[in-house]
Amino acid sequence: MNIHRQLSQIVTTTREYIEEQVQLGFFDMDEETKNTEIPQDIFQNNHLKPEESLYLDLDLDNLKMEALDCHKCQLDQSRIHVVFGTGNQKADLMFVGEAPGAEEDRTGKPFVGRAGQLLTKIIQSTGLTRDDVYIANVLKCRPPGNRNPKSNEIEQCEPYLLRQIDLIEPKVICALGTFAAQILLRTDERISKLRGNFYNYHGTKVMPTYHPAYLLRNPENKRQVWEDIQKVMAELRLPTPN
């Protein structure tokens, strides 16, 4: 019985570890060389404009209700929870990832696993807390097995994110990882080339940086993320901790 319990714990731990690495396309690979296989038609489509959003008449609470009852793509068949987003509804700083992972799907909250714990530390390094910022994903539902999102899933879900950004009005969006940055910026450029520079998303400045799950495997790149976060802090005029 003890052996069975130990084996079960090993399997559970291994599964959770693999899911963390797969989340947002990071699995035992350098982000610079990982083929994220983003649907190419996404790059060919122009950004939606805020005035083209399907949800212009909804405030954030009603937008969440709309998302929680969304059945616009096949992800509603496999999800446990819709992971809408959480945090300060008037935050100056917003973090955007790709999609929920297994733990997020179970809890309905974004970034709650080991990668989420590291994100919390990154946020705290700015002198802020998770309650001061807003955290969301491009997709609100977990793709089965943490596979890459499909183009129709992105097209159906991005209007929710667009309205979130329009309502929250952050001064800076921090795009976490290859997929989130490439989707927001409509580029196939590698995250190692994108990070460290500001870009534009519907008039809001975007700073791409490495995803926390990637940093768990590659802690030597934490310094680069800190450099990116310092630029965000300077843009927000936040004091740099000693």
FIGU-629029 format. One record per residue (C-alpha): residue in three letters; chain; x, y, z. Coordinates in nm, 4 decimals, padded with zeros to 6 digits. Layout:
N
ALA,A,X,Y,Z
...
***
This chain:
242
MET,A,00.0000,00.0000,00.0000
ASN,A,00.2827,00.2387,00.0860
ILE,A,00.4558,00.1531,-00.2420
HIS,A,00.1380,00.2264,-00.4355
ARG,A,00.0993,00.5566,-00.2545
GLN,A,00.4599,00.6509,-00.3269
LEU,A,00.4204,00.5598,-00.6942
SER,A,00.1025,00.7659,-00.7114
GLN,A,00.2822,01.0641,-00.5595
ILE,A,00.5687,01.0270,-00.8065
VAL,A,00.3288,01.0113,-01.1010
THR,A,00.1367,01.3148,-00.9742
THR,A,00.4536,01.5168,-00.9152
THR,A,00.5943,01.4216,-01.2558
ARG,A,00.2699,01.5091,-01.4329
GLU,A,00.2494,01.8480,-01.2624
TYR,A,00.6125,01.9188,-01.3465
ILE,A,00.5664,01.8302,-01.7139
GLU,A,00.2487,02.0378,-01.7346
GLU,A,00.4347,02.3373,-01.5954
GLN,A,00.7046,02.2965,-01.8587
VAL,A,00.4575,02.2499,-02.1397
GLN,A,00.2526,02.5485,-02.0295
LEU,A,00.3004,02.8284,-02.2812
GLY,A,00.5235,02.6131,-02.4970
PHE,A,00.8168,02.5652,-02.2605
PHE,A,00.9188,02.2032,-02.2251
ASP,A,01.2821,02.1203,-02.1807
MET,A,01.3728,02.3623,-02.4585
ASP,A,01.5222,02.7048,-02.4837
GLU,A,01.2582,02.9582,-02.5772
GLU,A,01.4888,03.0866,-02.8461
THR,A,01.4873,02.7559,-03.0336
LYS,A,01.1390,02.6287,-02.9459
ASN,A,00.9009,02.6057,-03.2430
THR,A,00.5804,02.7462,-03.1001
GLU,A,00.3793,02.6600,-03.4116
ILE,A,00.1499,02.9586,-03.3834
PRO,A,-00.1126,02.9483,-03.6608
GLN,A,00.0333,03.1530,-03.9441
ASP,A,-00.2999,03.3115,-04.0363
ILE,A,-00.2898,03.4910,-03.7019
PHE,A,00.0122,03.6883,-03.8262
GLN,A,-00.1732,03.7789,-04.1439
ASN,A,-00.4751,03.9183,-03.9585
ASN,A,-00.4730,04.2767,-03.8381
HIS,A,-00.5362,04.3559,-03.4737
LEU,A,-00.8945,04.4078,-03.3730
LYS,A,-00.9573,04.7704,-03.2896
PRO,A,-01.1117,04.8616,-02.9529
GLU,A,-01.4176,05.0069,-03.1271
GLU,A,-01.4648,04.6730,-03.3055
SER,A,-01.4950,04.4767,-02.9826
LEU,A,-01.8074,04.2669,-02.9448
TYR,A,-01.8320,04.3728,-02.5814
LEU,A,-01.8258,04.7524,-02.5915
ASP,A,-02.1386,04.7777,-02.3773
LEU,A,-02.0082,04.5506,-02.1002
ASP,A,-01.8246,04.6508,-01.7853
LEU,A,-01.5659,04.4156,-01.6376
ASP,A,-01.8087,04.2251,-01.4175
ASN,A,-02.0535,04.1654,-01.7014
LEU,A,-01.7676,04.0806,-01.9353
LYS,A,-01.6617,03.8122,-01.6900
MET,A,-02.0153,03.6739,-01.6789
GLU,A,-02.0144,03.6606,-02.0586
ALA,A,-01.6814,03.4767,-02.0616
LEU,A,-01.7888,03.2287,-01.7952
ASP,A,-02.0768,03.1235,-02.0179
CYS,A,-01.8763,03.1222,-02.3422
HIS,A,-01.9277,02.8345,-02.5871
LYS,A,-01.7752,02.9895,-02.8973
CYS,A,-01.5058,02.7262,-02.9540
GLN,A,-01.4396,02.3622,-02.8712
LEU,A,-01.2481,02.4445,-02.5529
ASP,A,-01.5786,02.4611,-02.3659
GLN,A,-01.5976,02.0835,-02.4029
SER,A,-01.2778,02.0124,-02.2100
ARG,A,-01.2407,02.2976,-01.9620
ILE,A,-01.3197,02.2748,-01.5929
HIS,A,-01.3226,02.6499,-01.5326
VAL,A,-01.3005,02.9625,-01.7412
VAL,A,-00.9978,03.1570,-01.6146
PHE,A,-01.1024,03.5158,-01.6752
GLY,A,-00.8395,03.7149,-01.4875
THR,A,-00.7865,03.8701,-01.1484
GLY,A,-00.6442,04.1746,-00.9775
ASN,A,-00.6815,04.5504,-00.9618
GLN,A,-00.9414,04.6614,-01.2156
LYS,A,-00.7601,04.9941,-01.2556
ALA,A,-00.4058,04.8591,-01.2517
ASP,A,-00.1220,05.0476,-01.4186
LEU,A,00.0540,04.7158,-01.4845
MET,A,-00.1069,04.4149,-01.6482
PHE,A,00.0505,04.0726,-01.7026
VAL,A,-00.0730,03.8641,-01.9951
GLY,A,00.0085,03.4994,-02.0510
GLU,A,-00.0995,03.2582,-02.3214
ALA,A,-00.3544,03.0254,-02.1639
PRO,A,-00.4422,02.8552,-01.8356
GLY,A,-00.2583,02.5414,-01.7315
ALA,A,-00.3911,02.2428,-01.5398
GLU,A,-00.3830,02.4054,-01.1963
GLU,A,-00.5433,02.7221,-01.3290
ASP,A,-00.8154,02.5154,-01.4953
ARG,A,-00.8841,02.3409,-01.1646
THR,A,-00.9020,02.6602,-00.9601
GLY,A,-01.0315,02.9149,-01.2100
LYS,A,-00.7465,03.1512,-01.1180
PRO,A,-00.4481,03.2572,-01.3351
PHE,A,-00.0897,03.1715,-01.2439
VAL,A,-00.1357,02.9685,-00.9269
GLY,A,00.1197,02.6884,-00.9756
ARG,A,00.4960,02.7022,-00.9241
ALA,A,00.5270,02.9402,-01.2198
GLY,A,00.2614,03.1548,-01.0579
GLN,A,00.4556,03.1630,-00.7330
LEU,A,00.7576,03.2894,-00.9235
LEU,A,00.5421,03.5512,-01.0952
THR,A,00.4287,03.6653,-00.7507
LYS,A,00.7956,03.7153,-00.6533
ILE,A,00.8584,03.9083,-00.9750
ILE,A,00.5639,04.1345,-00.8964
GLN,A,00.6835,04.1823,-00.5392
SER,A,01.0266,04.2822,-00.6696
THR,A,00.8614,04.5951,-00.8101
GLY,A,00.7253,04.6898,-00.4689
LEU,A,00.3756,04.5883,-00.5787
THR,A,00.1549,04.2930,-00.4890
ARG,A,-00.0735,04.0748,-00.6981
ASP,A,-00.3616,04.2897,-00.5724
ASP,A,-00.1980,04.5959,-00.7324
VAL,A,-00.1690,04.4476,-01.0821
TYR,A,-00.4027,04.2629,-01.3167
ILE,A,-00.3245,03.9139,-01.4461
ALA,A,-00.4930,03.7508,-01.7445
ASN,A,-00.4334,03.5261,-02.0438
VAL,A,-00.5035,03.5541,-02.4147
LEU,A,-00.7147,03.2385,-02.3894
LYS,A,-00.9578,03.2005,-02.1031
CYS,A,-00.9816,02.8207,-02.1281
ARG,A,-00.7100,02.5585,-02.1094
PRO,A,-00.6277,02.3849,-02.4389
PRO,A,-00.6302,02.0053,-02.3838
GLY,A,-00.2870,01.8811,-02.2812
ASN,A,-00.1625,02.2418,-02.2875
ARG,A,-00.1325,02.2236,-02.6654
ASN,A,-00.0802,02.5443,-02.8597
PRO,A,-00.3977,02.7463,-02.9195
LYS,A,-00.5686,02.7189,-03.2567
SER,A,-00.6378,03.0250,-03.4674
ASN,A,-01.0162,03.0103,-03.4175
GLU,A,-00.9654,02.9875,-03.0387
ILE,A,-00.7495,03.2986,-03.0443
GLU,A,-00.9956,03.4832,-03.2660
GLN,A,-01.2871,03.4003,-03.0352
CYS,A,-01.1031,03.4818,-02.7139
GLU,A,-00.8934,03.7868,-02.7984
PRO,A,-01.1983,04.0204,-02.7938
TYR,A,-01.2371,03.9402,-02.4228
LEU,A,-00.8753,04.0412,-02.3614
LEU,A,-00.9131,04.3505,-02.5773
ARG,A,-01.2120,04.4665,-02.3725
GLN,A,-01.0291,04.3857,-02.0476
ILE,A,-00.7412,04.6071,-02.1560
ASP,A,-00.9804,04.8785,-02.2714
LEU,A,-01.1575,04.8799,-01.9338
ILE,A,-00.8517,04.8420,-01.7113
GLU,A,-00.6453,05.0926,-01.9107
PRO,A,-00.3027,04.9719,-01.7953
LYS,A,-00.0048,05.1890,-01.8730
VAL,A,00.2110,04.8830,-01.9423
ILE,A,00.1355,04.5243,-02.0419
CYS,A,00.4010,04.2659,-01.9601
ALA,A,00.3666,03.9798,-02.2106
LEU,A,00.4845,03.6587,-02.0493
GLY,A,00.6559,03.4203,-02.2847
THR,A,00.6905,03.3463,-02.6530
PHE,A,00.3311,03.2708,-02.7363
ALA,A,00.1694,03.5616,-02.5529
ALA,A,00.4166,03.8102,-02.6991
GLN,A,00.3838,03.6753,-03.0524
ILE,A,00.0041,03.6732,-03.0393
LEU,A,-00.0233,04.0240,-02.8958
LEU,A,00.2320,04.1700,-03.1354
ARG,A,00.1419,03.9579,-03.4401
THR,A,00.5006,03.8546,-03.5006
ASP,A,00.6930,03.5313,-03.5304
GLU,A,01.0066,03.6894,-03.3849
ARG,A,01.1716,03.4936,-03.1043
ILE,A,01.1204,03.6022,-02.7454
SER,A,01.4955,03.6438,-02.7037
LYS,A,01.4802,03.9138,-02.9717
LEU,A,01.1569,04.0735,-02.8513
ARG,A,01.2347,04.0988,-02.4812
GLY,A,01.3806,04.4151,-02.3368
ASN,A,01.1999,04.6529,-02.5734
PHE,A,00.8649,04.8282,-02.5630
TYR,A,00.6076,04.7701,-02.8358
ASN,A,00.2552,04.8947,-02.9012
TYR,A,-00.0739,04.7104,-02.8513
HIS,A,-00.3768,04.9329,-02.9167
GLY,A,-00.1927,05.2334,-02.7758
THR,A,-00.0616,05.0530,-02.4672
LYS,A,00.3070,04.9827,-02.4201
VAL,A,00.4005,04.6130,-02.4168
MET,A,00.7152,04.4678,-02.2624
PRO,A,00.7731,04.1028,-02.3622
THR,A,00.9786,03.8913,-02.1263
TYR,A,01.0438,03.5262,-02.0463
HIS,A,00.7648,03.3236,-01.8912
PRO,A,00.8101,03.2227,-01.5241
ALA,A,00.7769,02.8537,-01.6186
TYR,A,01.0779,02.8957,-01.8466
LEU,A,01.2737,03.0581,-01.5637
LEU,A,01.2122,02.7546,-01.3436
ARG,A,01.4127,02.5531,-01.5953
ASN,A,01.6562,02.8301,-01.6853
PRO,A,01.7225,03.0350,-01.3709
GLU,A,02.0288,03.1917,-01.5317
ASN,A,01.7888,03.4105,-01.7336
LYS,A,01.6318,03.5678,-01.4258
ARG,A,01.8768,03.8553,-01.4633
GLN,A,01.7340,03.9376,-01.8071
VAL,A,01.3803,03.9345,-01.6706
TRP,A,01.4884,04.1667,-01.3902
GLU,A,01.6324,04.4023,-01.6524
ASP,A,01.2992,04.3964,-01.8376
ILE,A,01.1051,04.4572,-01.5167
GLN,A,01.3314,04.7494,-01.4277
LYS,A,01.2390,04.9118,-01.7598
VAL,A,00.8722,04.8591,-01.6757
MET,A,00.9279,05.0141,-01.3339
ALA,A,01.0997,05.3137,-01.4921
GLU,A,00.8108,05.3575,-01.7345
LEU,A,00.5657,05.3483,-01.4400
ARG,A,00.7968,05.5680,-01.2325
LEU,A,00.8185,05.3111,-00.9579
PRO,A,01.1191,05.3368,-00.7237
THR,A,01.3803,05.0665,-00.7765
PRO,A,01.4425,04.8677,-00.4543
ASN,A,01.7966,04.8794,-00.3225
***
